[in-house]
Amino acid sequence: MWQQRSILRWAVAVALVVSAACGMPRPVGAAPAAVATDVRAGVHGQSTRFVLELTDRVPFSIFTLADPYRVVIDLPEVGWRLPVRPLPQGKGLMQRLRYGLFKPGTSRVVIDAAGPVAVKESFLVQALDGRGVRLVVDLVPTTRAAFLRSARGAERRAATTATAMATPRPASFPYPRPPRKPQLFHAKRVIVIDPGHGGKDPGAIGRSGAYEKHVTLTAAREIRDALERMGRYKVVLTRDRDVFIRLRDRIARARAAGADLFLSVHADAMPNKKVRGASVYTLSEKASDAEAAALAEQENKVDLIAGVDLSNETPEVTNILIDLAQRETMNESVKFATSLVRELKRETRLLRNTHRFAGFAVLKAPDVPSVLVELGFLSNREDERMLMRSGYRQRLAGAIARAINAYFIGVEEAHRN
């Protein structure tokens, strides 16, 4: 039975070769030359001033984007050590603030504006009186027509720059895996942990300003540590820093690592602030309820925005093979999800109907059992408070590690029989 599955998975893996860019993770480079240490905003009449404090001077560029109105500040890759307090949002013309690593070498700050705005001034202030270098941006209201002219000018400049800098690049492909024999525990299983969101996409934002992308990365590292202490697993993170990774690239990285199990880690937000508790999702093309369907749609939109759509690349016969392999993989995913719910129940509060089904893009690898765990709701004050505590996260990490171990013990027993 195992040999049949292996042959099928190998055939599907080879058939999945497509022309989408899904390269290997970029090696982490040198530490950023500058670190952002504080961010502030103030209102002066009709003007709104944004200030980013840095440890050193950096070049920067500013442009605007329409629908919704945004002001974008690009910097060289910087570190982020902002104070633990809510970001300055809802002040004057500044509705919301986001930041992170946009791509290797470039950090980005995005100001969601309350309406059409113009950048009146932008400049650096030299460090003095114990303060760091300050990047200052003054925003003033303008007309929609003027805003659109500015945004179109920025698009033309960006297109010209991109054309000038473009270099031929060979196509990269998902990495097919050869069939493997059943492994015993002396051969380490490969566990790929995927911290949700990152870089320009912060994910959910908590009631006190906590970013999902930071919570999930910290939790993923703690799960990795708990697994590695067992000595039976090799653990790979899809991202080990604050960087944006497209959803399909997360799957490609898992398959390139030869993953035996894929775990995506998230911490959601809901309009109903009273909802709290952990939950576990496995793949279903038809979500189990309206809530799960809405959540899957929200997650997958990130992938669509990034411009990745492989749906037309696969021929009909390959679709049939993928479907057969995916059914087997989904069965294995459900087995692991059952173990995960059992262990989490011992450590934390769970949502009703804890094991749920949705069409998350990161769960669609045809040959890797995959589960998405929502650690809690950042929109709930108690869940957010608990997830910010190291001791609580480590309890969750221990439960997840035990669930993974129990799942593979079951796999090994099944192969022996």
C-alpha positions in Angstrom: 0.0 0.0 0.0 2.8 2.4 0.9 4.6 1.7 -2.4 1.5 2.5 -4.3 1.1 5.8 -2.5 4.8 6.6 -3.0 4.6 6.0 -6.8 1.4 8.1 -7.0 2.9 10.9 -5.1 6.1 10.8 -7.3 3.9 11.0 -10.5 1.9 13.9 -9.1 5.0 15.7 -8.0 6.6 15.5 -11.4 3.3 16.5 -13.1 3.1 19.6 -10.9 6.1 21.3 -12.6 4.8 24.7 -13.8 6.4 28.0 -14.8 5.5 30.0 -11.7 8.3 31.4 -9.6 8.6 29.4 -6.4 12.3 29.6 -5.6 14.2 28.5 -2.5 14.3 30.7 0.5 16.8 33.5 0.2 19.7 33.2 2.7 19.5 35.7 5.5 22.0 38.5 4.8 23.9 40.8 7.1 22.1 42.7 9.9 20.3 45.9 8.8 22.5 49.0 9.0 19.7 51.0 10.7 16.9 50.1 13.2 13.6 51.8 13.6 13.1 52.5 17.3 9.9 54.6 17.5 7.0 55.9 15.5 4.8 58.9 16.2 2.1 61.0 14.6 0.7 64.5 15.4 -1.9 66.8 14.1 -1.2 70.5 13.4 -4.2 72.2 12.0 -5.0 70.5 8.7 -1.5 68.9 8.5 -0.7 65.5 9.9 3.0 64.8 10.7 4.4 61.2 10.7 7.7 60.6 12.4 9.8 57.4 12.2 12.9 57.4 14.5 15.9 55.5 13.3 19.4 54.7 14.6 21.1 56.0 11.5 20.4 58.0 8.3 18.9 56.1 5.4 17.8 57.0 1.9 14.0 56.9 1.3 11.4 57.3 -1.4 7.7 58.2 -1.1 4.9 57.7 -3.5 1.1 57.4 -3.3 -1.4 54.7 -4.3 -5.1 55.2 -4.9 -8.3 53.2 -4.0 -7.7 53.0 -1.2 -5.7 56.2 -0.6 -2.2 55.2 0.6 1.2 56.9 1.2 4.1 54.4 0.8 7.5 55.0 2.2 10.3 52.7 1.0 13.6 52.3 2.9 16.6 50.1 2.8 16.0 46.9 4.8 15.9 48.1 8.5 15.4 46.3 11.8 12.2 47.0 13.9 12.4 47.6 17.6 9.4 49.7 18.2 8.0 50.2 21.8 5.4 47.8 23.0 2.4 50.1 22.5 -0.4 50.6 19.9 0.7 52.2 16.7 -0.4 55.8 16.1 -3.6 55.2 14.1 -6.7 57.2 13.5 -4.9 60.5 13.9 -5.7 63.3 11.5 -5.3 62.2 7.9 -3.7 58.9 9.0 -6.2 56.2 9.3 -4.0 53.1 9.7 -0.3 52.3 9.7 1.5 49.1 8.5 5.2 48.3 8.2 7.5 45.4 7.5 10.0 43.8 5.0 8.5 44.3 1.5 11.2 42.3 -0.2 14.8 41.4 0.5 16.7 44.7 0.8 13.6 46.9 1.1 11.5 47.8 4.1 8.2 49.5 3.6 5.8 51.7 5.7 2.3 52.1 4.4 0.0 54.9 5.7 -3.7 54.3 4.9 -5.1 57.8 4.5 -8.5 59.0 5.5 -8.9 60.7 2.1 -6.8 62.1 -0.8 -3.6 63.6 0.6 -0.4 65.2 -0.6 3.1 65.0 0.8 3.8 68.6 1.7 7.3 67.9 3.0 9.5 64.9 3.8 13.0 65.1 5.3 15.5 63.7 7.7 16.4 65.4 11.0 19.9 64.8 12.4 20.1 62.9 15.7 20.5 65.2 18.8 19.5 65.5 22.4 19.5 61.7 22.8 17.1 61.2 20.0 17.8 59.2 16.9 17.6 60.3 13.3 14.0 61.2 12.5 12.3 60.7 9.2 9.5 63.3 9.0 6.6 63.2 6.5 4.0 66.0 6.5 0.6 65.2 4.9 -2.0 67.7 3.9 -5.4 67.2 2.3 -5.8 67.6 -1.4 -8.3 66.8 -4.2 -8.9 63.4 -5.6 -7.9 64.7 -9.1 -4.5 65.9 -7.7 -4.0 62.7 -5.8 -4.6 60.6 -8.9 -2.2 62.6 -10.9 0.5 62.1 -8.3 -0.2 58.4 -8.1 -0.1 57.9 -11.9 3.2 59.8 -12.0 4.6 57.4 -9.3 3.4 54.4 -11.3 5.1 55.6 -14.5 8.4 56.2 -12.6 8.2 52.8 -11.0 7.5 51.1 -14.4 10.5 52.9 -16.0 12.8 51.9 -13.1 11.6 48.3 -13.2 12.2 48.1 -17.0 15.7 49.6 -16.6 16.6 47.2 -13.8 15.0 44.0 -15.3 17.4 41.2 -16.0 16.6 37.8 -17.7 15.8 35.2 -15.1 15.4 31.4 -15.6 12.1 30.0 -14.7 11.9 28.3 -11.3 9.7 25.4 -10.5 8.2 23.5 -7.5 10.6 20.8 -6.4 9.3 17.2 -7.1 10.2 14.6 -4.5 11.3 11.0 -5.3 9.3 8.2 -3.7 10.6 7.4 -0.2 10.4 4.3 1.8 8.7 4.3 5.2 10.9 6.0 7.7 11.6 4.8 11.2 12.5 7.3 13.9 16.3 6.9 13.4 15.6 8.8 10.1 14.4 12.2 11.2 11.0 13.4 9.9 10.9 16.8 8.3 8.4 19.2 9.8 7.8 22.5 8.1 6.2 25.2 10.2 4.7 28.2 8.4 4.3 31.4 10.5 1.3 33.2 8.9 1.6 36.5 7.1 4.8 38.7 7.4 6.5 41.7 5.9 4.0 44.1 4.2 1.1 41.9 5.4 0.8 42.1 9.2 -2.3 39.8 9.3 -4.7 40.4 12.2 -4.0 43.3 14.5 -4.9 42.9 18.2 -6.8 45.1 20.5 -3.6 46.5 22.0 -1.8 46.7 18.7 -0.1 43.2 18.6 0.6 42.0 15.0 -0.3 38.5 14.0 2.9 38.2 11.9 5.0 38.7 15.1 2.9 36.4 17.3 3.1 33.6 14.7 6.8 33.9 14.1 7.6 33.8 17.9 5.2 30.8 18.3 6.7 29.0 15.3 10.2 29.3 16.8 8.9 27.9 20.1 7.3 24.9 18.4 10.5 24.3 16.5 12.5 24.3 19.8 10.0 21.9 21.4 10.3 19.5 18.5 14.1 19.7 18.2 14.4 18.8 21.9 12.8 15.4 21.1 15.7 14.6 18.8 13.4 12.9 16.2 12.6 15.8 13.9 14.3 18.2 11.5 12.3 21.5 11.6 12.2 24.0 8.8 10.5 27.4 9.0 9.0 28.9 5.8 10.2 32.3 7.2 12.5 33.0 10.1 12.2 36.8 9.9 9.6 39.5 9.1 9.4 38.9 5.3 6.4 38.6 2.9 6.1 35.2 1.3 3.4 34.4 -1.3 1.1 31.5 -0.3 2.1 29.2 -3.1 5.7 29.8 -2.4 5.2 28.6 1.2 4.0 25.3 -0.2 7.0 25.2 -2.6 9.4 25.7 0.3 7.8 22.9 2.2 8.0 20.5 -0.8 11.6 21.6 -1.5 12.5 20.7 2.1 11.0 17.2 1.7 8.3 17.9 4.3 6.6 15.0 6.0 4.1 17.4 7.7 3.2 21.1 7.1 1.8 23.2 9.9 0.6 26.8 9.3 0.4 28.9 12.4 -2.1 31.8 12.7 -3.8 34.1 15.2 -7.1 35.5 13.8 -9.4 38.5 14.5 -13.2 38.6 14.4 -15.7 41.4 14.5 -17.2 39.8 17.6 -14.7 40.6 20.3 -16.1 37.9 22.6 -15.1 35.0 20.4 -12.0 33.3 21.7 -10.2 29.9 21.6 -8.0 27.8 19.4 -9.1 25.9 16.3 -7.7 23.6 13.7 -8.3 23.6 10.0 -7.8 21.0 7.3 -8.5 21.3 3.6 -12.0 21.2 2.2 -13.0 22.7 -1.2 -16.4 23.4 0.4 -15.9 25.0 3.8 -17.8 23.5 6.7 -19.6 26.7 7.6 -20.0 30.3 6.5 -17.4 31.5 9.0 -14.7 29.1 7.7 -15.6 30.0 4.1 -15.2 33.7 4.8 -11.9 33.1 6.5 -10.5 31.0 3.7 -11.6 33.7 1.2 -9.8 36.3 3.2 -6.5 34.4 3.4 -6.5 33.4 -0.3 -7.0 37.0 -1.4 -3.5 37.7 -0.2 -2.2 35.2 -2.9 -4.4 36.8 -5.6 -3.1 40.3 -4.7 0.4 39.0 -5.1 -0.5 37.9 -8.7 -0.1 34.2 -8.3 -2.6 32.0 -10.1 -1.6 28.5 -11.2 -5.1 27.2 -11.9 -4.7 27.2 -15.7 -1.3 25.6 -15.8 -2.4 22.0 -15.1 -3.8 19.7 -17.7 -6.9 17.6 -17.1 -5.1 14.3 -16.5 -2.8 15.9 -13.9 -5.9 17.3 -12.2 -7.2 13.7 -11.8 -3.8 12.6 -10.4 -3.7 15.5 -8.0 -7.2 14.8 -6.8 -6.3 11.2 -6.0 -3.2 12.1 -4.2 -4.9 14.9 -2.4 -7.6 12.7 -1.1 -5.0 10.4 0.6 -3.2 13.4 1.9 -6.4 14.9 3.3 -7.0 11.7 5.2 -3.6 11.9 6.8 -4.2 15.6 7.6 -7.4 14.7 9.4 -5.6 12.1 11.5 -3.0 14.7 12.6 -5.7 17.3 13.2 -7.5 14.8 15.5 -4.3 14.4 17.5 -3.7 18.1 17.6 -7.2 18.9 19.0 -6.7 16.3 21.7 -3.4 17.8 22.9 -4.5 21.4 22.6 -7.6 20.6 24.7 -5.3 19.8 27.6 -3.7 23.2 27.6 -6.1 25.9 26.4 -9.7 26.9 25.5 -11.0 25.7 22.2 -13.7 26.9 19.8 -16.8 24.8 19.5 -16.4 22.4 16.6 -12.7 22.8 17.0 -11.7 20.8 13.9 -13.0 22.8 10.9 -12.6 22.7 7.1 -11.7 25.5 4.7 -10.0 26.1 1.3 -6.8 27.7 2.6 -4.2 27.9 -0.2 -1.4 26.8 2.1 -3.2 23.4 2.7 -3.3 22.4 -0.9 0.1 20.6 -1.3 -1.1 17.3 -2.9 1.6 15.1 -1.2 2.2 16.7 2.2 -0.3 16.3 5.1 -1.1 19.9 6.1 -3.0 21.6 9.0 -3.6 25.2 9.9 -3.9 26.0 13.6 -5.4 29.3 14.8 -3.8 29.8 18.2 -6.6 32.2 19.3 -8.2 35.6 18.5 -6.2 38.8 18.8 -9.5 40.6 18.6 -10.3 39.1 22.0 -8.6 40.8 24.9 -8.0 37.6 26.9 -6.7 35.6 24.0 -4.4 38.5 23.0 -3.1 38.8 26.5 -2.4 35.1 26.8 -0.6 34.9 23.4 1.7 37.7 24.4 2.9 35.5 27.4 5.9 33.4 26.8 4.9 30.7 29.3 1.5 30.3 27.6 2.9 30.1 24.1 5.4 27.4 25.3 2.5 25.4 26.7 0.9 25.5 23.3 4.2 24.7 21.6 4.5 21.6 23.9 1.0 20.5 23.0 1.6 20.8 19.3 4.9 19.0 19.5 3.3 16.1 21.4 0.5 15.9 18.8 3.1 15.7 16.0 4.9 13.0 17.8 1.7 11.0 18.5 0.8 11.3 14.8 4.1 9.9 13.6 4.1 7.1 16.1 0.7 6.1 14.6 2.2 6.3 11.1 5.1 4.0 12.0 2.8 1.5 13.7 0.6 1.4 10.6 3.6 0.8 8.3 4.8 -2.1 10.5 1.4 -3.9 10.3 
